[in-house]
Amino acid sequence: MPINPPLPDKAGTPSFEARVQAALRNIEAVSDHNIYLEVFAEEALERARMLDERRRHGETLGPLAGWIISIKDNICYEGHRCSAASKILEGFESVYSATVVERLLAADAVIIGRTNCDEFAMGSSNENSAFGPVRNPIDPERVAGGSSGGAAASVAAHTCDVALGSDTGGSIRQPAAFCGVAGLKPTYGRVSRYGLIAYGSSLDQIGPMAHSVEEMAGVLDVIAGPDDYDATTLEGKEDFTGLAARKPEKFGLISSFFAHPSVDPALQSRFQTLRTQWEADGTTLLDIAFPYTDHLIAVYQIISTAEASSNLARYTGMLYGRRTEKAEDLAALIRQSRAEGFGPEVQRRIMLGTFVLSSGYYDAYYEKAARVRALIRQFFDQVWKQVPVVAMPVTPTPPFRIGEISDPLTMYAQDLFVIPANLIGAPAVSLPVGRTADGLPVAVQLMAPPGEDRALLEYALYLQRRLSG
C-alpha cells in the first residue's frame, strides 16, 4: 500500500493551501525515493493562497482549480529548470512554457514540481536518470518503471492529484502499471507536443497519470486540442467531461500477447480471472493473434533511435546546457561536451540511430522498419472493423528490483506490449487490476482506434467500476 495518506478531497475542499501543504508533507515523507528533481514549494503555496483569495471574493475559477499536478522533467515551464534528467542540460532554464503547462495554469491548476525520469525519456526503469533511479512507493527496492517513473511514483505516493508524463514507447503506461495507478497515452496529435523535449517525434505524446479515469479525463479535457505551435495536433476540440461508463459488447483480446512466454505466471493468473469476469458479464471476446510480435522491438528501436539521433543533434555545448572546459577547438568542444553530457543509454541510442540512417544502411534498416510499421497499422485497421477496443498486458512482469536487469535487450523487451499504440498513433490506457500474492501491482491495457479517446476512457471507466464494485 502507498505509504502516504491520500490528499484531502478536491470536491468542496475548504482550502487549496491546505491541500498543497498536505502534498508537501507527503513529498517530504518520500524524499528518499528520488521522485522529484525540484519541488516548487513556495510557488505552489502562493498560487494556492491566490486561488483561495479569488474564491473568497466569489470569482469563477477554472475547471482544475486547486488540482495539484506534477510535470515530467522534459516538459518546459517558463522560468524553471528543465533537464530531461540529463547532465547535458544542467543549469538550463526554460524561456517559455509548453502548451500543456499554459493550459493547466489557465485552468487554475497548481504545479507542484518536476519529476525524475530516464534521461531524455530513454528507458523502462528510471535507472537511466543522471540523478539516480526513482524508488517505487509500493516497494522501495523496486523500480518505478520508465521513462516517466517519477511521474507515476508522484501519483502513487499521493504527492499530487495528477502527473503529466510523456509516452514514446509505453513511458506513461508501463510506470503507471508498476506503481499501481492509471496512465493514458492519448491519440497521437491529441495533445500538443510544443515545449516537450523531443525524443521520437512521430511517437511522442504527452498524457496524464492519476488514481482514476475521471481525473485523467478532467486533465485531458484541459490540455487537449489544436495548437498553432504544433502542426501535428488534430483539428477540433473534443469534450472529455461527463464520461459515461460504457460496457463493450465486443472485446478483442491480443491472445498472442497474453500467452507470450515472457509473461509472468502471477500476471497470467490475474488475466485469466479478468477473462472469466468479462465472459460472465456477457461480453463477446474475440481472440486476436498478432502476427508481428517478433518484430516489434526491432521496428520500434530502429524508428525511435533514428528520430532521437536527429533530435539530439542540437545538443552541442554551444547555445545552452553543458559545455566542456577541456576542448581546444570547435570539433573537440562539440564531441567532448556530448561525451560528458550524455549518459550511456542515450549515447547507445544515438549511435544506433545514426547507424540505421547512414549511407548504405538506410534501406536495409530504417526503410524496412517503416514498411513493417505500415503493416502493423493495416493489421489494426482490420481489427477495428471487428471490435471497438482491444485488451493486452502492459508489462510482461511485475516491477523488478533496482539493478536486477543489466542487459539492454532484456530491458527493451519490457516495452513489447506497449509499443503498438505508439507505432499506429492509437490511444491506450493502463489500468490497475489487482495485486500479485507478493502485493505487487498488476495492470491491463486497453487500446482503441486512433481518435477514439473518449470511447476508450468510457470503456476504461466501465472496467474501473466493475473492478471496484
C-alpha positions in Angstrom: 0.0 0.0 0.0 1.1 3.6 -0.6 3.0 4.9 2.5 1.3 8.3 2.4 -2.3 9.3 3.2 -4.5 10.5 0.3 -4.7 14.2 -0.3 -7.9 16.0 1.0 -10.8 15.5 -1.4 -10.7 18.1 -4.2 -14.5 18.4 -4.2 -15.6 21.1 -1.8 -12.2 21.5 -0.2 -12.2 24.4 2.3 -8.6 25.4 1.5 -6.4 24.9 -1.6 -3.5 25.9 0.6 -4.2 23.1 3.0 -4.2 20.6 0.1 -0.8 21.9 -1.1 0.6 21.7 2.4 -0.6 18.0 2.6 1.1 17.3 -0.7 4.3 18.9 0.5 4.2 16.7 3.7 3.8 13.6 1.5 6.7 14.7 -0.7 8.9 15.1 2.4 7.9 11.7 3.6 9.2 10.1 0.4 12.2 12.4 -0.1 14.5 9.3 -0.2 12.5 7.9 -3.2 14.1 10.4 -5.6 10.7 11.1 -7.2 11.2 14.9 -7.6 14.1 16.7 -9.1 12.7 20.0 -7.9 9.7 20.9 -5.7 8.1 24.3 -6.3 7.0 24.6 -2.7 6.7 28.3 -2.1 5.4 29.0 -5.6 2.7 26.3 -5.2 1.7 27.6 -1.8 1.5 31.2 -3.1 -0.6 30.1 -6.0 -2.9 28.1 -3.7 -3.4 31.2 -1.5 -4.2 33.3 -4.5 -6.8 30.8 -5.6 -8.3 30.7 -2.1 -8.5 34.5 -2.2 -10.2 34.6 -5.6 -12.7 32.1 -4.3 -13.5 34.1 -1.2 -14.2 37.1 -3.5 -16.7 34.9 -5.5 -14.6 34.7 -8.6 -15.3 31.9 -11.1 -12.4 29.5 -11.0 -11.1 27.2 -13.7 -12.0 23.6 -14.1 -8.8 22.4 -12.4 -8.9 24.9 -9.6 -6.6 23.7 -6.8 -5.7 20.4 -8.6 -2.1 19.6 -7.7 -0.1 18.4 -10.7 3.5 17.3 -11.2 5.2 17.6 -14.6 7.9 15.3 -16.0 11.3 16.9 -16.3 11.1 17.0 -20.1 8.2 19.4 -20.2 9.2 23.1 -20.3 7.9 25.6 -17.7 9.0 29.2 -18.2 11.4 30.5 -15.6 12.1 26.9 -14.3 14.8 24.5 -14.9 14.3 21.6 -17.3 17.0 19.0 -17.8 15.4 15.8 -19.2 17.3 14.2 -16.3 20.5 14.8 -18.2 23.8 16.4 -17.4 23.9 18.0 -20.8 21.1 20.4 -19.8 22.5 21.2 -16.4 21.7 24.8 -15.5 19.2 25.2 -18.4 16.2 27.4 -17.5 13.3 27.4 -20.0 12.4 30.7 -21.6 8.9 29.6 -22.5 6.2 27.2 -21.2 4.9 24.1 -23.0 1.4 24.5 -24.3 0.2 21.9 -21.8 1.6 23.9 -18.9 0.0 27.1 -20.1 -3.4 25.3 -20.4 -3.0 23.8 -16.9 -2.2 27.2 -15.4 -5.1 28.9 -17.3 -7.4 26.2 -15.7 -6.1 27.2 -12.3 -4.1 24.1 -11.6 -1.2 24.2 -9.1 2.1 22.8 -10.4 4.0 21.2 -7.5 7.3 20.2 -9.1 9.2 18.5 -11.9 9.6 14.7 -11.6 12.6 12.5 -12.3 12.7 10.4 -15.5 15.0 8.3 -17.6 17.5 10.6 -19.4 15.7 12.1 -22.5 12.9 9.6 -21.8 15.1 6.7 -22.9 14.4 3.8 -20.6 11.9 1.4 -18.9 13.0 1.6 -15.3 14.1 5.2 -14.5 17.5 3.9 -13.8 19.0 5.9 -16.7 18.5 9.2 -15.0 21.6 11.3 -14.4 20.2 11.9 -10.9 19.7 8.3 -9.9 16.7 5.9 -10.0 13.2 6.5 -8.7 12.1 4.1 -6.0 8.7 2.5 -6.2 6.4 3.7 -3.4 4.9 0.2 -3.2 8.3 -1.4 -2.6 11.3 1.0 -2.5 13.6 -1.8 -3.5 11.9 -2.0 -6.9 11.9 0.3 -9.9 9.0 2.7 -10.6 9.2 2.0 -14.3 10.2 4.3 -17.1 10.7 6.6 -18.5 8.0 8.5 -16.5 8.9 6.8 -13.3 8.9 9.9 -11.2 5.5 10.9 -12.6 3.9 7.6 -11.7 5.5 7.5 -8.3 4.4 11.0 -7.6 0.8 9.9 -8.0 1.2 6.6 -6.2 2.7 8.4 -3.2 -0.2 10.9 -3.1 2.1 13.9 -3.6 -0.2 15.2 -6.3 -3.6 14.6 -7.9 -2.4 14.0 -11.5 1.0 13.8 -13.1 1.9 14.7 -16.7 4.3 12.3 -18.4 5.3 11.5 -22.0 4.9 8.3 -23.9 7.2 7.3 -26.8 7.1 3.6 -26.4 5.0 3.0 -23.2 6.6 5.5 -21.0 3.3 6.5 -19.3 1.6 3.2 -19.3 4.5 1.0 -18.1 5.4 3.0 -15.0 1.7 3.5 -14.2 1.4 -0.3 -14.2 4.4 -0.7 -12.0 3.2 1.9 -9.5 -0.5 0.7 -9.4 -2.0 3.8 -10.9 -3.8 4.6 -14.2 -2.0 6.1 -17.2 -3.2 7.4 -20.6 -1.4 7.8 -23.9 -3.8 9.8 -26.0 -4.1 9.6 -29.8 -1.0 11.0 -31.5 -1.7 14.7 -32.0 -4.5 14.9 -29.5 -2.2 16.9 -27.1 0.3 19.5 -28.3 4.0 18.5 -28.1 5.1 22.1 -28.1 7.5 22.5 -25.2 8.1 18.8 -24.8 11.8 17.9 -25.2 11.7 15.6 -28.3 12.8 12.0 -28.3 11.0 10.3 -31.2 8.8 13.0 -32.9 6.5 10.5 -34.7 5.9 8.6 -31.5 6.0 11.1 -28.6 2.8 12.0 -26.8 2.1 13.8 -23.5 -0.6 12.3 -21.3 -1.9 12.1 -17.7 -1.4 9.6 -14.9 -3.8 9.5 -11.9 -5.7 7.3 -9.5 -8.9 7.3 -11.6 -10.1 7.5 -15.1 -12.2 10.6 -14.2 -9.2 12.5 -13.1 -7.3 11.7 -16.3 -10.2 12.8 -18.3 -10.5 16.0 -16.4 -6.9 16.9 -17.2 -7.1 15.7 -20.8 -10.1 17.9 -21.4 -7.9 20.9 -20.5 -4.7 20.1 -22.3 -6.1 18.5 -25.5 -6.9 20.4 -28.6 -5.2 22.1 -31.6 -2.2 24.3 -31.2 -0.7 26.7 -33.8 2.7 25.8 -32.4 2.4 22.1 -33.2 1.4 21.3 -36.8 0.8 17.6 -35.8 -2.1 18.4 -33.5 -5.6 17.2 -34.5 -8.2 19.7 -35.6 -11.2 20.3 -33.4 -11.7 20.3 -29.6 -13.3 17.2 -28.2 -15.2 17.1 -24.9 -13.9 14.7 -22.3 -16.2 15.7 -19.4 -19.2 13.8 -18.2 -18.0 10.4 -19.2 -20.5 7.5 -19.0 -19.2 4.1 -18.3 -19.5 2.1 -21.5 -19.7 -1.7 -21.5 -18.2 -3.0 -24.8 -20.4 -5.6 -26.4 -17.4 -7.0 -28.2 -13.9 -7.1 -26.8 -10.7 -8.0 -28.7 -8.0 -9.9 -26.7 -4.5 -9.9 -28.2 -4.1 -13.6 -27.2 -0.6 -13.9 -28.6 0.4 -11.2 -26.0 -1.4 -12.7 -23.1 0.1 -16.2 -23.9 3.6 -14.8 -24.6 6.3 -16.9 -22.8 7.7 -13.7 -21.2 4.5 -13.0 -19.2 5.0 -13.8 -15.5 2.7 -16.6 -14.2 1.3 -14.3 -11.5 0.1 -11.9 -14.2 -1.2 -14.8 -16.3 -3.4 -15.9 -13.4 -4.9 -12.4 -12.9 -5.5 -12.0 -16.6 -7.4 -15.4 -16.7 -9.6 -14.1 -13.8 -10.3 -11.0 -15.8 -11.3 -13.0 -18.9 -13.7 -15.1 -16.8 -15.3 -11.9 -15.4 -15.7 -10.4 -18.9 -17.3 -13.6 -20.1 -19.6 -13.6 -17.1 -20.7 -10.1 -18.0 -21.9 -11.3 -21.3 -19.2 -9.6 -23.3 -18.2 -11.3 -26.6 -14.5 -11.9 -26.6 -12.6 -12.2 -29.8 -9.1 -13.8 -29.6 -6.7 -12.0 -31.9 -3.4 -13.4 -33.0 -0.9 -10.6 -33.7 1.5 -11.7 -36.4 4.3 -9.2 -35.9 5.2 -9.8 -32.2 8.8 -10.8 -33.0 9.4 -7.7 -35.0 8.0 -5.1 -32.6 11.2 -4.3 -30.6 13.3 -4.1 -33.7 10.9 -1.8 -35.5 10.5 0.5 -32.5 14.2 0.7 -31.7 15.1 1.5 -35.3 12.5 4.2 -35.8 12.8 5.8 -32.3 16.6 5.8 -32.3 16.7 7.2 -35.8 14.5 10.1 -34.7 16.4 10.5 -31.5 19.7 10.8 -33.4 18.3 13.7 -35.4 16.6 15.4 -32.4 19.6 15.2 -30.1 22.0 16.6 -32.7 21.1 20.1 -31.4 22.9 19.5 -28.1 26.4 20.7 -28.9 27.5 22.7 -25.9 27.3 25.8 -27.9 23.9 27.5 -27.1 22.8 26.1 -23.8 23.5 23.3 -21.3 26.8 21.7 -20.5 29.9 23.0 -22.2 33.2 21.2 -21.7 36.2 23.1 -20.4 38.7 20.6 -21.9 38.4 21.3 -25.7 41.0 23.1 -27.8 39.0 23.5 -31.0 35.3 23.6 -32.1 35.1 19.9 -33.1 36.6 18.8 -29.8 34.2 21.1 -27.9 31.2 19.5 -29.5 32.5 16.0 -29.2 33.6 16.3 -25.6 30.5 18.2 -24.4 28.3 15.4 -25.8 30.6 12.7 -24.3 30.4 14.4 -20.9 26.8 15.3 -21.0 25.0 12.3 -22.4 24.7 9.1 -20.3 25.5 5.6 -21.6 21.9 4.7 -22.7 21.5 8.0 -24.6 24.8 7.5 -26.3 23.9 4.0 -27.3 20.6 5.1 -28.9 22.2 8.0 -30.7 24.8 5.6 -32.2 22.1 3.1 -33.2 20.0 5.8 -34.8 23.0 7.3 -36.6 23.9 3.9 -37.9 20.4 3.0 -39.3 20.2 6.4 -41.1 23.7 6.2 -42.6 24.5 5.7 -46.2 24.2 2.1 -47.3 22.1 1.1 -44.2 19.0 3.3 -44.6 17.3 0.9 -46.9 18.3 -2.2 -45.0 17.0 -0.9 -41.6 15.0 2.3 -41.4 13.0 1.8 -44.6 12.2 -1.8 -43.8 11.1 -0.8 -40.3 8.8 1.9 -41.8 7.3 -0.8 -44.0 6.6 -3.1 -41.1 5.1 -0.2 -39.2 2.7 0.3 -42.1 1.8 -3.4 -42.0 1.1 -3.1 -38.3 -1.2 -0.1 -38.9 -3.0 -2.0 -41.6 -3.5 -5.0 -39.3 -5.2 -3.0 -36.7 -7.3 -1.2 -39.3 -8.8 -4.6 -39.9 -9.1 -5.3 -36.2 -11.2 -2.1 -35.7 -13.7 -3.4 -38.2 -14.4 -6.3 -35.8 -14.1 -4.8 -32.3 -14.1 -1.3 -30.8 -11.4 -1.9 -28.3 -8.7 -4.5 -27.6 -7.1 -5.6 -24.4 -3.5 -6.8 -23.8 -0.9 -6.8 -21.0 1.1 -3.7 -20.2 4.2 -5.4 -19.0 5.5 -9.0 -19.0 6.5 -8.9 -15.3 5.6 -7.1 -12.1 8.1 -4.3 -11.1 11.6 -5.7 -10.9 14.3 -4.9 -8.3 16.6 -1.9 -8.9 19.7 -3.2 -10.6 18.1 -6.6 -11.5 18.2 -6.1 -15.3 21.6 -5.0 -16.7 21.3 -6.4 -20.3 19.9 -3.7 -22.7 18.0 -6.2 -24.8 16.2 -7.7 -21.8 15.3 -4.1 -20.7 14.0 -3.3 -24.2 11.8 -6.3 -24.1 9.8 -4.7 -21.2 8.2 -2.5 -23.8 6.9 -5.3 -26.0 3.2 -4.9 -25.3 3.1 -1.1 -25.2 4.8 -0.3 -28.5 1.9 -1.0 -30.9 -0.1 2.0 -29.7 2.8 4.4 -30.4 3.6 2.9 -33.8 0.0 3.3 -35.0 -0.8 6.5 -33.1 -3.7 5.0 -31.2 -4.9 5.9 -27.7 -4.2 3.4 -25.0 -4.7 3.3 -21.2 -3.1 1.2 -18.4 -5.5 0.3 -15.5 -4.6 -1.4 -12.3 -6.5 -4.7 -12.0 -5.1 -6.2 -8.7 -2.0 -7.4 -7.0 0.1 -10.5 -7.1 0.5 -12.7 -4.0 3.6 -10.6 -3.1 1.5 -7.4 -3.2 2.9 -6.1 -6.5 0.6 -4.3 -8.9 -0.9 -6.0 -12.0 -2.3 -3.9 -14.8 -4.2 -4.4 -18.1 -4.0 -2.2 -21.2 -6.9 -1.2 -23.4 -6.4 0.3 -26.9 -8.9 1.9 -29.2 -8.7 3.2 -32.8 -6.9 6.5 -33.3 -9.2 9.4 -32.5 -11.4 7.3 -30.2 -10.0 8.7 -26.9 -13.4 9.4 -25.3 -14.7 5.9 -26.1 -11.5 4.4 -24.7 -11.9 6.4 -21.5 -15.6 5.3 -21.2 -14.6 1.6 -21.6 -11.8 2.1 -19.0 -14.3 3.7 -16.7 -16.6 0.7 -17.0 -13.7 -1.6 -16.2 -12.6 0.6 -13.3 -16.1 0.5 -11.7 -16.5 -3.2 -12.5 -13.3 -4.0 -10.6 -14.1 -1.7 -7.7 -17.7 -3.0 -7.4 
